[in-house]
């Protein structure tokens, strides 16, 4: 299973940008649960915590395509540094405001800036892979590897931030997230040798989201985000209900762990069925895998169920990004990737908000029903729009 991944790093600088992207993406899994743990600890309200986290994710969702377009026009090395510095200052302000007991609106204002200045580093790393391995079978493997990296982040991040927030200090997890974001982002920006060249924008569509196939993928990503956002918040509450709040990060790590294992396997295979078929089948598997979590009332059984449910995450995201890479013109590649991330961000915001409300009203186990419903919506959109995901004839040979 390791063999197909060995050739990815033959190009000088590849390992360096992967490492920088890994470190810089750590806040992707730490920020949401870190904000939830901090705000819920200080205000004793999951609804407020979920709303602040949702605000941050919503701001990211709105701003990510815009920052992606800036990257496509001016290059990563010019756009990343100012965004990263402002993001660090805004996150520091959020922690100061929360610790000072200032009005709730200050949490939302600082969270808004945090989200608006958060960059989609995963899209930028995938854009670098597209330059190195574009048009070859290795790009599928590279995207699979990036999905595994995402899951490594989601395995380690929630556990790390939970341990830091509950065993050290409520602020400790967010401080580590801030350092990782700033260090990883600046390190990625400094690597000019593998930076995608700035290309003249020649697309008549104006924006990748106006491409029908990309719109379908974004719709599915929106529903997937709702699953991720709701599961994050509900699982924290589920752990607290069962007297093991400190284990919340490990439960979420189990969810990401299943995805990491499946991602390694998925990327190592040579597939005979099309990307479109793989995409639809992964969505169907996601629904089936999520259903059992509604009925489980034991923390460690929940960890096992979340691990199995996570198996469909990586295949779904790998195929989503691969389809996007082939549907959008090269001059809009980063923005196209960012639209998938932004749709996930919108979904995470909605899922965190809904998860908080439903948890407070009906309890965690019942609230998981929202996550399952979101998976059903993803299947409906994906299957209904699958005809728009047919790739151009020139891309057909690389589908396998």
Order of alpha helices (4+ residues) and beta strands (2+ residues): alpha-alpha-alpha-alpha-alpha-alpha-alpha-alpha-alpha-alpha-alpha-alpha-alpha-alpha-alpha
